[in-house]
């Protein structure tokens, strides 16, 4: 496993990271909240590896990072609520669930027909997506039964040498992950509260949002 540090990445390092992603590899990297597993969502081999690395049930979809609304549109079927919400909260730690585009891999959506999307504010994650030129996965870099990793060392402790590269971005702010808002429901449902609070969404949406039922 190759290890890089965000504060001293060279152009050659970045090219190597992109090469790993391009050939179906999996990387651990810093996002807005915790470390994520990055891979090409259009590579079934890469998606299979993520499920294997995380020891994750294949019934759970994998979220994607984008760096524009246009990129989000390329893999999804946004509704009017999507445009309203992301104009206010992207880039940032809000993942929105929307209908996946019909041609998008059912493996990444776990057959749900929906996909979680986020435009990260984190500098490295945003740059990675921009340079890769298409969405990348960002499911949390941890075993499914364990807490999300907020340091590169925690990624190594949980996943060992199972990823092809690890990008050390220091200590990250949150184990709980991004806020997760389901926009396929009417009204939208906050599935997980994170840095973007229910109160913030409630105020912005004029009360037209609800929490997930226990």
C-alpha positions, 0 to 999 in steps of 0.5 A: 500500500502506498501512503501519501500526505495531502500537505506534500502531494506532487503532481507525480503523486496525484497522477499515480493516485488517479492511475490506481483509480483508473485501473479499478483500485481502491484508495482511502482518502480524507473527506469532509467528515471521516476517511472514505474509500474511493473507487471508480463507481463504473467499475464492477470490480472496484465496487466488489472490492469495496464490499469485500474490504468493508465486509459490507452487506451488498444490500447497502448502496455506496455514495458518490462524490461529485464536483458539480450539479452537472456531474450529479445529473450524469448519474441521477434523475434529480427532482426540483427539491434537489436543485433547491437544496444543493444550491444552498448546502453544496459544497459541504457535508450534506449527502442527498439521496435521489433516483439513480440514472437508469444506466447507472450500475445496480451494484453500486445502488444495491438494487435500490434504484437510488444513489447518495451524492455529495459535493465535498468542501474538503480540498483534497476530495474536491480536487480528486473528483475534478481531476478524475473527471467523473464521480468517485465512491466515498463510503466510509473507510472502516469495517461495517461493524466499526466506527468511522475512521478519522485518522489515516492510522485508524484506516490502517488499523481497521483495513490493514493493507487491503487498500491500494493507497492511503492519503493522509489528511490528518485528523478529520472532524467527525465520526458520524458522517455527513448529514443524509437527506432523502429527496425521493420522499415528499416531504424529504426525510433526514436519514442521518443528522450530521454537520447540517442540522435538522433545524437548519434544513427545517428552517430552509425548507419551510418546515417541509422535512421530517426525521426518519422514524425510529 
